[in-house]
Amino acid sequence: MTLPLWAPVRAFTLALTLPESDPEWLAAFAEPLAQMAQRHGVRLVGGDTTKGPLTLTVQVHGWVEYGRGLRRDGARPGDAVYVTGTLGDPRGA
């Protein structure tokens, strides 16, 4: 099975937790990120910065034509299905 191309990405958010303020590290992280975003036409539209153990969380947003989105119920034998976390956790909650 050939998967369709992913929907064009339009925006992302970044949540960044740092153990301490380090302008050199931040510049070394932020400059390539900004260059990559610009190269792909993606805008940083929000996020958060906090103090704590180093944690980076990126959420990417895009659009897909109506009816062409990939859904879990569309999986067929032989398809690659990737899962994060433990199966069944949402139902258990």
N, C-alpha and C positions, 0 to 999 in steps of 0.2 A: 504494500500500500504506500502511495506517495502522499505525504502530508502537504497541505497547502502552506504557502508562505505565511508567516506570522503577520498579524495585523500591524499596520504602521504605528509605531510608538510616537506619542505626542508630548508626554510630560512624565516627570518623576518627582517623587518626594524623597528626602533624605533625613533620617533620624540618626544623629551622631552623638554618642556618649564617649567622653574622653576622661581619662584619669586626672589629667592636669592640662592647663593651657600651654600649648607648645606651638608657637607661630611657625616655626620651621617645618614641623611635621604637617601642620594644617595646610601650609602652602604646597608642600610636596604632594599631598593628597588631593587638594582642591583644584590645582591648575590642570593636571591631566584629566580629571573628571569633567571640568568645564570644557576643555578642548574636545573631548569625546562627545559630549552632549551637543556642542555646536556642530561638529562634523556630521552628526546624525539628525540634526534638526529637532532635538529634544530640549525642553525647557524644565529647569528646576522650579517647581511651583509651590514648594512648601516643605515643612519638616520641623525638626526640633533639635536643639542642642542641650545636653545635660552633662553633669559630672558623675563619673562612676567608671566601672571597668569598660575598657574599649569595646564598643559595640557599634556596628554599622548596619543600618536597615534601609534598604532601597525598595520603594514600591513604584512600579512602572505602569503607566496607563496608556492604553491604545484603543483603537476602534476596529471593528470588523463588520463587513457587510451583513445585513440582517439575514439570518438563516445559514451563515457560513461559519459561525463560531464552533469550536470543538467543545463538545460536552462529554461528561463522563459516561452518560448512557449511550453514546455513540461508539464506544470501544468494541472492537471485534477481535476474534481469535487472531493472533499474530501481530496485533498492534503493540507498540511500546507504551506502557502506562507507568508514570513516575509518581511516587507518593512521598510526601514528607510527613513526619510525625507517625503516630500509631494509628493503624486502621481501626475505625470504630469509635475513636475518641469523641467526635462531635455528637454521635448518637448517645454516648454514655453521659454526656453533660446534661 
